[in-house]
């Protein structure tokens, strides 16, 4: 114990050593700490650099991709812009063309309107001329019929005898053969007699018609009435026909009634053709007169019985030979 106490260091030396050791330890710790910190720092810096390098690569890659996208979008934008501009130009062109077409259309409408006015005026002028022409034709027809008013037409007599004396003789012989009482009662005077046409066509097998003019109209009407009543007229035993003499247009108008006339006759309507080309018949106890088929059609629409028997006969355009109704 004593020895230990004697061996122990003096208090001031022990404190100095402890202080020095502590100092050294502090420095060592400080140095170690600094080394650790430095090492950690270096490692961190290294890791940061690695991280930054990786990030930079990714960033560059992304930037590159982004640039490519931007370039692609820019190209698309340019294309879209060009397309839009082209569409704008096309629309403007169409607009201009439409405006031009509209102007042309307006011009054409004006021209059409002008043409329609001209056509209407021409149509009215045509109608007026047609009316005048028809009136003139009617007047000429009336004049021709008036000139033929006293004529008798004999059809079917052979060509023997061509001068006026022979024709008058033939006429008187036919009257004597068919109406002996008429000759004894009345001497029918003939002022003119001839064949028509004037020249005979050798290639034609049918004889020319004989035209005789009877100055007294009452004698002519009496003769025609007798012809209608007798129905069958002959000359030297051969059938002939005796009719009134009409203009070609009147004959055509009378022939147009032929089919209707026969149907009415078959159904006891007592039809007659009145000079020059009017149709008359008896219906519901009353005698009706018609100048043309259109007038008869309008009347027929009010008479179901008449409409039933005539049917489509008024619409036919067939031309038939002159019937007995023309007598």
Backbone torsions as a table, in degrees:
resi	resn	phi	psi	omega
1	UNK	NA	-45.1	177.6
2	UNK	-66.1	-39.5	-179.5
3	UNK	-66.4	-43.0	-179.8
4	UNK	-62.5	-41.0	179.8
5	UNK	-66.8	-34.5	-179.8
6	UNK	-73.9	-31.5	-178.2
7	UNK	-77.1	-36.0	-177.9
8	UNK	-52.9	148.4	-177.4
9	UNK	-72.4	158.3	177.2
10	UNK	-70.3	154.9	-175.0
11	UNK	-64.1	-39.1	-175.2
12	UNK	-74.4	-29.8	177.1
13	UNK	-71.8	-44.3	-179.7
14	UNK	-59.7	-40.9	-179.6
15	UNK	-67.5	-37.5	-179.3
16	UNK	-66.3	-45.2	179.3
17	UNK	-61.8	-45.2	-179.2
18	UNK	-60.6	-40.7	-179.7
19	UNK	-65.7	-43.2	-179.6
20	UNK	-63.9	-44.1	179.3
21	UNK	-62.4	-44.8	179.7
22	UNK	-60.7	-38.6	180.0
23	UNK	-65.9	-44.4	179.8
24	UNK	-64.7	-41.4	178.2
25	UNK	-61.6	-40.6	180.0
26	UNK	-63.7	-42.7	179.3
27	UNK	-66.1	-42.0	178.3
28	UNK	-62.1	-44.1	178.2
29	UNK	-62.1	-40.7	-179.3
30	UNK	-64.3	-45.1	179.6
31	UNK	-63.7	-42.6	179.8
32	UNK	-63.4	-40.7	179.7
33	UNK	-62.5	-46.1	-179.8
34	UNK	-62.7	-40.5	178.7
35	UNK	-63.5	-44.2	179.0
36	UNK	-61.2	-45.2	-179.0
37	UNK	-63.1	-42.1	-179.6
38	UNK	-64.1	-41.6	-179.7
39	UNK	-64.9	-44.4	179.2
40	UNK	-62.5	-41.0	-179.0
41	UNK	-62.6	-44.8	179.9
42	UNK	-62.8	-43.3	178.3
43	UNK	-62.5	-40.4	179.9
44	UNK	-65.8	-42.3	179.0
45	UNK	-62.2	-41.8	179.0
46	UNK	-61.0	-47.1	179.1
47	UNK	-63.8	-39.9	178.9
48	UNK	-62.2	-42.5	178.3
49	UNK	-62.2	-43.7	178.3
50	UNK	-60.7	-44.6	178.9
51	UNK	-60.2	-45.3	-178.9
52	UNK	-64.0	-39.5	178.5
53	UNK	-63.1	-45.4	177.5
54	UNK	-60.9	-46.0	-179.8
55	UNK	-62.4	-39.7	-179.5
56	UNK	-65.1	-43.3	178.8
57	UNK	-60.6	-47.2	177.8
58	UNK	-61.1	-42.5	-178.8
59	UNK	-64.0	-44.0	178.7
60	UNK	-62.1	-41.8	179.0
61	UNK	-62.8	-45.1	179.2
62	UNK	-65.8	-39.7	177.8
63	UNK	-61.7	-40.7	179.6
64	UNK	-64.2	-45.2	176.9
65	UNK	-61.7	-41.8	179.7
66	UNK	-63.2	-41.5	178.9
67	UNK	-62.5	-40.9	178.0
68	UNK	-62.5	-42.9	177.8
69	UNK	-62.9	-41.5	179.7
70	UNK	-63.2	-42.7	178.1
71	UNK	-63.2	-42.0	178.2
72	UNK	-62.7	-45.7	178.3
73	UNK	-63.3	-39.4	178.8
74	UNK	-63.0	-40.3	178.2
75	UNK	-65.2	-44.0	177.2
76	UNK	-62.6	-40.4	179.1
77	UNK	-61.2	-44.4	178.6
78	UNK	-61.7	-44.0	179.5
79	UNK	-63.4	-45.8	178.9
80	UNK	-62.2	-41.2	179.4
81	UNK	-63.0	-44.2	178.4
82	UNK	-63.6	-40.8	178.4
83	UNK	-62.6	-44.7	179.0
84	UNK	-63.7	-42.3	178.9
85	UNK	-63.4	-40.0	178.6
86	UNK	-65.6	-41.5	176.6
87	UNK	-61.5	-40.5	178.6
88	UNK	-62.1	-42.8	178.1
89	UNK	-65.2	-41.3	178.6
90	UNK	-63.3	-43.7	179.2
91	UNK	-62.3	-41.3	178.9
92	UNK	-64.4	-39.7	178.3
93	UNK	-65.6	-43.9	177.5
94	UNK	-62.1	-41.2	178.4
95	UNK	-60.0	-46.3	178.8
96	UNK	-63.4	-42.4	178.9
97	UNK	-63.9	-42.1	178.1
98	UNK	-61.8	-41.4	179.0
99	UNK	-64.4	-40.3	177.9
100	UNK	-65.4	-43.5	177.9
101	UNK	-62.5	-40.0	179.0
102	UNK	-61.6	-43.3	178.3
103	UNK	-63.3	-43.4	178.3
104	UNK	-64.4	-39.9	178.3
105	UNK	-60.9	-43.2	177.8
106	UNK	-62.1	-41.8	178.1
107	UNK	-63.2	-43.2	179.2
108	UNK	-65.1	-38.5	177.8
109	UNK	-62.1	-40.1	177.6
110	UNK	-64.3	-43.3	178.8
111	UNK	-64.1	-43.7	178.9
112	UNK	-61.1	-43.5	178.6
113	UNK	-60.7	-42.0	178.1
114	UNK	-64.6	-42.8	178.4
115	UNK	-64.5	-40.3	178.3
116	UNK	-61.4	-41.3	177.4
117	UNK	-62.6	-42.7	179.6
118	UNK	-65.3	-41.6	178.9
119	UNK	-63.1	-43.1	178.6
120	UNK	-61.2	-42.6	178.7
121	UNK	-65.1	-41.6	179.0
122	UNK	-65.5	-40.5	178.7
123	UNK	-63.2	-42.5	177.8
124	UNK	-64.9	-40.2	177.5
125	UNK	-64.4	-40.3	178.0
126	UNK	-62.9	-43.5	178.5
127	UNK	-62.4	-41.4	179.0
128	UNK	-63.4	-44.0	179.4
129	UNK	-65.1	-40.1	178.3
130	UNK	-62.9	-40.9	178.6
131	UNK	-64.0	-43.4	178.8
132	UNK	-62.8	-44.3	-179.9
133	UNK	-61.1	-44.1	179.2
134	UNK	-63.8	-41.0	178.0
135	UNK	-62.3	-40.8	178.4
136	UNK	-66.2	-41.8	177.9
137	UNK	-62.3	-41.2	178.5
138	UNK	-63.6	-41.8	179.3
139	UNK	-63.4	-45.1	178.6
140	UNK	-62.4	-42.5	178.8
141	UNK	-60.7	-43.5	179.6
142	UNK	-64.4	-41.0	178.5
143	UNK	-63.8	-42.4	179.0
144	UNK	-64.8	-43.1	179.4
145	UNK	-66.3	-37.3	176.9
146	UNK	-63.5	-39.3	179.5
147	UNK	-67.5	-26.7	-178.8
148	UNK	-99.4	6.1	-172.1
149	UNK	-58.0	-34.3	-176.9
150	UNK	-96.5	8.1	-176.0
151	UNK	-89.2	151.1	171.6
152	UNK	-121.4	136.1	179.4
153	UNK	-111.5	125.8	178.1
154	UNK	-110.9	128.5	-172.9
155	UNK	-122.1	131.5	174.0
156	UNK	104.7	5.1	179.3
157	UNK	-91.5	133.1	-174.1
158	UNK	-60.4	170.3	-171.6
159	UNK	-80.5	2.8	178.6
160	UNK	-68.5	124.7	-179.4
161	UNK	88.9	109.9	-173.5
162	UNK	-123.3	-13.6	-179.6
163	UNK	-89.2	170.7	-172.3
164	UNK	-63.4	-35.8	-179.6
165	UNK	-66.0	-45.4	179.8
166	UNK	-62.8	-41.2	-179.0
167	UNK	-66.5	-41.5	177.3
168	UNK	-62.3	-40.6	178.4
169	UNK	-62.1	-45.7	178.7
170	UNK	-58.7	-43.8	-179.3
171	UNK	-60.2	-47.1	-177.5
172	UNK	-67.0	-36.9	178.6
173	UNK	-64.7	-39.2	178.3
174	UNK	-66.0	-39.0	178.9
175	UNK	-66.3	-44.3	-178.7
176	UNK	-64.6	-36.2	-178.9
177	UNK	-70.5	-35.6	-174.7
178	UNK	-100.5	-30.7	-176.2
179	UNK	-136.1	70.8	-178.0
180	UNK	-61.5	-36.0	-179.0
181	UNK	-66.9	-31.7	-179.0
182	UNK	-66.9	-37.6	-180.0
183	UNK	-69.3	-37.1	-179.0
184	UNK	-72.8	-29.7	-178.5
185	UNK	-85.1	-38.8	-173.4
186	UNK	-137.3	130.6	175.1
187	UNK	-90.5	103.4	-178.1
188	UNK	-76.2	115.9	-177.7
189	UNK	-87.1	138.9	-179.7
190	UNK	-115.9	122.1	-178.9
191	UNK	-93.7	-21.3	-177.6
192	UNK	-154.4	145.6	179.0
193	UNK	-153.6	135.9	-179.7
194	UNK	-165.1	166.7	174.6
195	UNK	-100.1	150.7	178.7
196	UNK	-132.1	136.4	-3.6
197	UNK	-69.1	172.7	-173.5
198	UNK	-63.1	-41.5	-179.0
199	UNK	-99.9	145.7	-178.0
200	UNK	-93.6	129.7	177.5
201	UNK	-88.3	114.7	-176.1
202	UNK	-64.9	-25.8	-179.2
203	UNK	-79.0	-11.0	-178.1
204	UNK	-92.9	126.3	-175.3
205	UNK	-81.3	-27.6	-178.3
206	UNK	-82.4	139.7	-179.3
207	UNK	-71.2	155.5	176.2
208	UNK	-68.8	155.3	178.9
209	UNK	-76.3	154.2	175.6
210	UNK	-106.2	129.5	177.5
211	UNK	-112.7	126.4	175.0
212	UNK	-124.8	143.4	-179.8
213	UNK	-109.0	124.0	179.8
214	UNK	-109.3	110.2	-175.5
215	UNK	-57.9	-39.2	-178.2
216	UNK	-84.8	110.9	-175.6
217	UNK	-63.0	-30.4	-179.1
218	UNK	-68.2	-32.3	177.3
219	UNK	-68.4	-40.9	178.2
220	UNK	-62.0	-46.2	-178.5
221	UNK	-65.3	-36.4	179.6
222	UNK	-66.6	-40.2	179.3
223	UNK	-64.1	-45.1	-179.3
224	UNK	-64.7	-36.3	177.3
225	UNK	-64.0	-41.9	178.8
226	UNK	-65.1	-36.7	178.1
227	UNK	-63.8	-43.5	179.2
228	UNK	-62.7	-38.3	-177.8
229	UNK	-73.3	-38.3	-178.7
230	UNK	-76.7	-32.1	176.2
231	UNK	71.8	-57.5	-177.7
232	UNK	-98.7	113.9	-179.5
233	UNK	-111.8	139.2	-179.3
234	UNK	-131.4	161.5	170.4
235	UNK	-137.6	115.3	-174.9
236	UNK	54.9	40.3	175.2
237	UNK	84.7	-7.9	-179.2
238	UNK	-100.4	138.3	-178.8
239	UNK	-63.0	136.2	173.4
240	UNK	-135.4	175.3	176.5
241	UNK	-128.4	141.6	174.9
242	UNK	-124.1	120.8	-178.5
243	UNK	-135.5	169.7	170.7
244	UNK	-71.3	156.8	-179.9
245	UNK	-100.2	125.3	-178.0
246	UNK	-125.6	166.9	171.5
247	UNK	-68.6	161.0	-178.1
248	UNK	-60.4	-37.6	179.6
249	UNK	-68.0	-38.6	178.3
250	UNK	-67.4	-39.4	176.9
251	UNK	-60.9	-42.6	178.0
252	UNK	-61.9	-42.1	179.7
253	UNK	-65.6	-38.9	179.0
254	UNK	-69.4	-38.2	178.6
255	UNK	-65.0	-30.3	-179.8
256	UNK	-62.3	-22.7	179.8
257	UNK	-87.3	-5.5	-169.1
258	UNK	-54.1	-51.9	-176.5
259	UNK	-65.2	-44.2	178.7
260	UNK	-62.6	-41.2	-179.9
261	UNK	-58.7	-46.5	-178.0
262	UNK	-64.2	-40.8	179.3
263	UNK	-64.4	-44.1	178.7
264	UNK	-64.0	-38.2	179.7
265	UNK	-65.5	-42.0	179.3
266	UNK	-64.7	-25.0	-179.1
267	UNK	-103.9	19.3	172.6
268	UNK	59.6	41.6	174.5
269	UNK	-93.4	3.0	177.7
270	UNK	51.4	58.1	-178.4
271	UNK	-74.6	153.5	175.1
272	UNK	-147.2	150.6	172.0
273	UNK	-103.1	116.9	-177.3
274	UNK	-93.2	141.6	-179.0
275	UNK	-57.4	134.1	-3.6
276	UNK	-88.4	-33.1	-175.5
277	UNK	-150.9	39.8	176.9
278	UNK	-96.9	141.7	176.8
279	UNK	-98.4	135.4	174.4
280	UNK	-131.0	147.6	173.3
281	UNK	-158.6	164.9	-174.9
282	UNK	-101.1	128.2	178.0
283	UNK	-144.9	133.1	-178.5
284	UNK	54.4	39.0	177.0
285	UNK	74.1	10.4	-177.3
286	UNK	-131.1	139.6	178.6
287	UNK	-87.6	125.9	-179.1
288	UNK	-111.5	146.5	-179.1
289	UNK	-121.0	140.2	-178.2
290	UNK	-137.4	129.5	-178.7
291	UNK	-83.7	-28.2	-179.7
292	UNK	-153.2	174.2	-176.4
293	UNK	-68.5	-33.0	-179.7
294	UNK	-62.2	-40.5	177.2
295	UNK	-64.6	-39.4	178.1
296	UNK	-68.1	-38.2	177.9
297	UNK	-59.5	-46.3	-180.0
298	UNK	-61.1	-40.5	178.6
299	UNK	-69.9	-39.6	-178.1
300	UNK	-60.3	-34.2	-179.6
301	UNK	-63.1	-19.4	178.6
302	UNK	-94.7	-4.4	-177.7
303	UNK	-126.0	93.9	-178.3
304	UNK	-55.0	-39.4	-179.3
305	UNK	-62.4	-45.6	178.8
306	UNK	-65.3	-40.6	179.9
307	UNK	-62.7	-36.2	-178.2
308	UNK	-67.4	-42.4	-175.4
309	UNK	-79.7	-30.4	-178.6
310	UNK	-80.4	-33.0	177.7
311	UNK	50.6	-118.9	-175.3
312	UNK	-99.7	12.1	-174.7
313	UNK	-63.2	-27.8	-179.2
314	UNK	-74.7	-16.8	-178.1
315	UNK	-93.8	-7.2	-177.1
316	UNK	-69.8	144.9	179.5
317	UNK	-112.2	8.1	-177.5
318	UNK	-70.5	139.5	176.9
319	UNK	-97.2	128.1	-178.9
320	UNK	-116.9	158.4	177.6
321	UNK	-61.5	156.8	179.2
322	UNK	-59.4	122.2	-175.4
323	UNK	-89.0	176.5	177.4
324	UNK	-63.0	-18.8	179.3
325	UNK	-64.7	-19.7	-179.4
326	UNK	-79.0	-5.2	-177.1
327	UNK	-69.8	NA	NA
